[in-house]
Amino acid sequence: MKVVVTGASGLVGRALTDRLREGGHEPIRVGRSRSSDIVWDPENGELDSRQLEGTNAVVHLAGENIASGRWTGRVKERILESRTRGTSLLSRTLAGLHDKPGVVVSASAIGYYGDRGSERLDEQASAGVGFLPGVCRDWESATEPVRIAGIRLVTMRTGVVLARQGGALARMITPFRLGVGGSSVSDRRGPASRYGPCQRTASIRRERGWCRRLAGDSPEWRSSPD
């Protein structure tokens, strides 16, 4: 399969493209860098549709790293716009193709649900309230052109990704090595009053043929239960 991957330079994107190559597939990397297979510029609405014709699947992972720094107003704006602009541009472009892909897997996050304490949640649960739930709602809504065009759409709500190569674990582990680590999800209501679903890059790599196996147009929860 020819699989288009945006965000291929990120932690999940690198693991996915490696796994695709190992499986005999052809990952086509979309990014801002000229070393990418397809160069795009979401801020200026630039993406060459001709390079996407005839591909089998698209995995859309691109977006500003939410753990890159303090959430100032400008950072929050980048977190939102990097997801909505890129997703909207890609979705509109795919919808207008003559030879459309069979499936689009578009990233979202478990931040969609917000802080719900011990409430049991699944893919059918409603969105939460706050900044991250709002980002996820707008992010997922930006894929609407794909759905209207009749392309099978899978929304992948991932948890915090843990890997030795980077991501959240690299930032979290230092305090523990210094002997000052503690719970990262407790608050004034006490420990275990908040929950933090997570997943490892190894679990992503093990999902052989996952683009083909995912069925239907409902969200998929790709993380641990709690």
Sequence and secondary structure as in RCSB ss.txt:
>XXXX:A:sequence
MKVVVTGASGLVGRALTDRLREGGHEPIRVGRSRSSDIVWDPENGELDSRQLEGTNAVVHLAGENIASGRWTGRV
KERILESRTRGTSLLSRTLAGLHDKPGVVVSASAIGYYGDRGSERLDEQASAGVGFLPGVCRDWESATEPVRIAG
IRLVTMRTGVVLARQGGALARMITPFRLGVGGSSVSDRRGPASRYGPCQRTASIRRERGWCRRLAGDSPEWRSSP
D
>XXXX:A:secstr
 EEEEETTTSHHHHHHHHHHHHTT EEEEEESSTTSSEE BGGGTB  GGGGTT SEEEE     TTSS   HHH
HHHHHHHHHHHHHHHHHHHHT SS  SEEEEEEEGGGG   TT    TTS   SSHHHHHHHHHHHTTHHHHHTT
 EEEEEEE EEEETTEEHHHHHHHHHHTT    SS BTTBTTSS   EEEHHHHHT TTHHHH  SSS EEES  
 
